[in-house]
Amino acid sequence: MLFVKDLMSLVIAPIFVGLVLEMISRVLDEEDDSRK
């Protein structure tokens, strides 16, 4: 069971990080657009 948990964390962690980076980049893009 521990192996499955580690496997899920290995799969979910990169996806979660990718989503967070995508959100941050979108927010920064919106701020840049509002400045122009």
Number of C-alpha atoms within 10 A of each C-alpha: 6 7 8 9 10 11 11 11 13 11 11 12 11 11 12 12 11 12 12 12 12 12 12 12 12 12 12 12 12 11 11 10 9 8 7 5
